[in-house]
Amino acid sequence: MDQMLPFIGDVGFPIVVTLYLLHKIEAKLDMLNESIIGLPGRMREGIHPKAS
């Protein structure tokens, strides 16, 4: 057990930073996914614009 504590201390900080960055990028990936899913519809509107 005494050998594990320094290992957790050394590895703990990078794990926390990684989890923080993954959390931050998750929202941006969700927005990107929604944009990609909606792209065909937006392209159709651009080819055949709605009459205003």
PyRosetta script that sets phi, psi and omega in degrees:
from pyrosetta import init, pose_from_sequence

init()
pose = pose_from_sequence("MDQMLPFIGDVGFPIVVTLYLLHKIEAKLDMLNESIIGLPGRMREGIHPKAS")
pose.set_psi(1, -36.0)
pose.set_omega(1, -179.3)
pose.set_phi(2, -65.4)
pose.set_psi(2, -27.7)
pose.set_omega(2, 179.7)
pose.set_phi(3, -77.7)
pose.set_psi(3, -22.8)
pose.set_omega(3, -177.6)
pose.set_phi(4, -77.8)
pose.set_psi(4, -32.6)
pose.set_omega(4, -175.6)
pose.set_phi(5, -61.0)
pose.set_psi(5, -46.5)
pose.set_omega(5, 177.0)
pose.set_phi(6, -63.9)
pose.set_psi(6, -35.3)
pose.set_omega(6, 178.6)
pose.set_phi(7, -63.4)
pose.set_psi(7, -44.5)
pose.set_omega(7, 178.7)
pose.set_phi(8, -64.1)
pose.set_psi(8, -40.3)
pose.set_omega(8, 178.5)
pose.set_phi(9, -64.0)
pose.set_psi(9, -39.8)
pose.set_omega(9, -179.2)
pose.set_phi(10, -73.6)
pose.set_psi(10, -39.0)
pose.set_omega(10, -174.6)
pose.set_phi(11, -90.9)
pose.set_psi(11, -19.7)
pose.set_omega(11, -175.3)
pose.set_phi(12, -61.5)
pose.set_psi(12, -44.5)
pose.set_omega(12, -178.0)
pose.set_phi(13, -62.2)
pose.set_psi(13, -48.5)
pose.set_omega(13, 177.6)
pose.set_phi(14, -60.9)
pose.set_psi(14, -33.4)
pose.set_omega(14, 178.3)
pose.set_phi(15, -66.6)
pose.set_psi(15, -43.0)
pose.set_omega(15, 179.5)
pose.set_phi(16, -63.6)
pose.set_psi(16, -43.3)
pose.set_omega(16, 178.7)
pose.set_phi(17, -63.1)
pose.set_psi(17, -42.7)
pose.set_omega(17, 179.2)
pose.set_phi(18, -62.1)
pose.set_psi(18, -45.2)
pose.set_omega(18, 178.9)
pose.set_phi(19, -63.1)
pose.set_psi(19, -38.9)
pose.set_omega(19, 178.2)
pose.set_phi(20, -63.1)
pose.set_psi(20, -46.8)
pose.set_omega(20, -179.0)
pose.set_phi(21, -66.2)
pose.set_psi(21, -38.3)
pose.set_omega(21, 176.8)
pose.set_phi(22, -63.1)
pose.set_psi(22, -38.7)
pose.set_omega(22, 178.5)
pose.set_phi(23, -65.3)
pose.set_psi(23, -41.7)
pose.set_omega(23, -179.2)
pose.set_phi(24, -66.6)
pose.set_psi(24, -39.2)
pose.set_omega(24, -175.5)
pose.set_phi(25, -80.9)
pose.set_psi(25, -17.8)
pose.set_omega(25, -177.6)
pose.set_phi(26, -59.7)
pose.set_psi(26, -44.6)
pose.set_omega(26, -179.2)
pose.set_phi(27, -64.3)
pose.set_psi(27, -38.8)
pose.set_omega(27, 179.8)
pose.set_phi(28, -68.3)
pose.set_psi(28, -36.3)
pose.set_omega(28, 177.3)
pose.set_phi(29, -67.7)
pose.set_psi(29, -36.7)
pose.set_omega(29, 176.8)
pose.set_phi(30, -63.9)
pose.set_psi(30, -42.5)
pose.set_omega(30, 178.0)
pose.set_phi(31, -64.0)
pose.set_psi(31, -40.8)
pose.set_omega(31, 178.8)
pose.set_phi(32, -63.8)
pose.set_psi(32, -41.9)
pose.set_omega(32, 178.6)
pose.set_phi(33, -62.0)
pose.set_psi(33, -44.4)
pose.set_omega(33, 178.2)
pose.set_phi(34, -63.3)
pose.set_psi(34, -38.1)
pose.set_omega(34, 178.7)
pose.set_phi(35, -65.0)
pose.set_psi(35, -41.6)
pose.set_omega(35, -179.7)
pose.set_phi(36, -67.2)
pose.set_psi(36, -40.6)
pose.set_omega(36, 179.0)
pose.set_phi(37, -64.4)
pose.set_psi(37, -38.5)
pose.set_omega(37, -178.6)
pose.set_phi(38, -82.6)
pose.set_psi(38, -7.0)
pose.set_omega(38, -176.0)
pose.set_phi(39, -61.3)
pose.set_psi(39, -44.4)
pose.set_omega(39, 179.3)
pose.set_phi(40, -58.3)
pose.set_psi(40, -40.9)
pose.set_omega(40, 178.5)
pose.set_phi(41, -64.6)
pose.set_psi(41, -40.7)
pose.set_omega(41, 178.8)
pose.set_phi(42, -68.0)
pose.set_psi(42, -34.1)
pose.set_omega(42, 178.4)
pose.set_phi(43, -68.9)
pose.set_psi(43, -38.8)
pose.set_omega(43, 177.0)
pose.set_phi(44, -62.2)
pose.set_psi(44, -40.8)
pose.set_omega(44, 178.3)
pose.set_phi(45, -64.4)
pose.set_psi(45, -33.5)
pose.set_omega(45, 179.5)
pose.set_phi(46, -72.4)
pose.set_psi(46, -34.0)
pose.set_omega(46, -180.0)
pose.set_phi(47, -76.3)
pose.set_psi(47, -42.7)
pose.set_omega(47, 179.7)
pose.set_phi(48, -121.4)
pose.set_psi(48, 79.8)
pose.set_omega(48, -176.6)
pose.set_phi(49, -63.4)
pose.set_psi(49, 147.1)
pose.set_omega(49, 179.2)
pose.set_phi(50, -69.7)
pose.set_psi(50, 143.3)
pose.set_omega(50, 178.0)
pose.set_phi(51, -73.2)
pose.set_psi(51, 128.3)
pose.set_omega(51, -179.9)
pose.set_phi(52, -105.5)
pose.dump_pdb("model.pdb")
